[in-house]
Every structure is written in C-alpha cells, then in structure tokens.
Amino acid sequence: MAGLAKASGALKSVDYEVFGRVQGVCFRMYTEEEARKLGVVGWVKNTSQGTVTGQVQGPEDKVNAMKSWLSKVGSPSSRIDRTNFSNEKEIPKLDFSGFSTRY
C-alpha cells in the first residue's frame, strides 16, 4: 500500500462530518466498504449530535473520490444534507493501516 501511495502523488488527510439522516441507515458500514474499495484508510463513527464523523487518509485522488462519496452518495437509505471537511493537509505517511468503525 505504501508503494502505491507514493506512485500516485501526495498523501492527504482530511477530517469530515456528515449531516442529515446518517444514523440508523448503515452509513458507517457503507463508508467502511467504500473506503476499502477506494483503498483509503481512516475511521468513521456516530456522534451524539446525530452526525457521522471521521478521518480519511490516502493518495489525493482517492481521498477526493471519498470526499465526493461522503458528500453525495452515502448509504442507500441515508439523506446527506451537508458534509463539512476540515484539517485537510498533506501528510508524510499514513497513520492507519485500514479503515475502521469507532464506537
């Protein structure tokens, strides 16, 4: 994975928070699945405010694809009102080895 990341340019890290109907609709499970498909690492979890938050890391193009998915797609029965991205930065290496759901 690390070799792959270097080949496709800069590694990016971004925090996200998704607003809308995103709890109780398998949003975290689908997020984890999509992250694995794209080959990004990080985590996802529900918040007590009814949002879903997390962090994505990986090659810039893959992180951008995940950002698009978090903004527009989500799980089949979710409704995404808006997605906030913060702390977007270039990183020297990945902090995670996979993508996980946190509780």
N, C-alpha and C positions, 0 to 999 in steps of 0.2 A: 504493500500500500504506500509506503513512504517513497519508493522509487517512482511510482505512478504520480504522486503529488508533485514531485519535483519536475517531472517531464511536462506537466500541463500548466506550469507557471506558479504564481504566488499562492500561498496558502492563506485563507481568510478565516476569520472567526466573527460570528455575529450572534447577538442575543435577540430573542424575539418574544413577543406576547401577542396572542391571538384573541380577539374579542368577538362575541357573537354566541351562537348556540354551539359550543365546542366541548361541553362536558356531557357525559352520558350518551355520546354518539360515536364511540370508538375512535375519537380523534387521535388519541395518543398512539393507539395500535397502528392506525394508518400512517401516522407521522413516522413511526419507527420503521415500518415497512418501506415507505418512500425513501427514507434516508439510506436504508440498506441498498435499495435498488440503485440509487444515485451514487453510492459509495462515499457518503459524508459521515462524519462521526459527531457525537454530542449527546444531548439528552432532552427529554420532554417531561413536563409534569403539570398537573392541575393546580390551580391556585384557589385560595379560599374566596377570592373575588369572582369566581366563575369563569376565569380565563384559563388559557393554557400558555405556559411559558417554557423557555428552554434556550439551548445554545446549539448552533451548528458550526462545524469546522470542516474544512476541506479545500480542494482546489477552487479557485474563484468561480469558474464557470459552473461547477456543481453546486456550490453554495448559492449562487444566483438562481439556479434551477429550483433549489429547495425553497428559497425565499418566494419565488413565484408560486410554488405549490401551496405554501403556507398562507399566501395572500388570496389565492383564487380557487383552489381545489378543495383541500381538506378531505374529511371522510364523507361518504355518500350522503349521510343524513345530517351533516353539520351545516351551519349557516355562518359564514365568515363576514362580520360587519367591517372589521378593520384589523390590520396587523401592524404593530409597531416594531421597528427594528432599531437596535441601539448598540453602542460599543463595537461598531464594525471596524475591524482592523486587520492588517497583515500580521501573520504570526510566523515565527521561525520553524515551529514544529507543532504537530497535533497534540492536544492534551488528553485525548481519549483514544481508546483502541476500537471502540464500536459505538453503537447508538443505543441508549437505554431509556427506559421509563423510570422516573424517580417518583417516590411517594413521600 
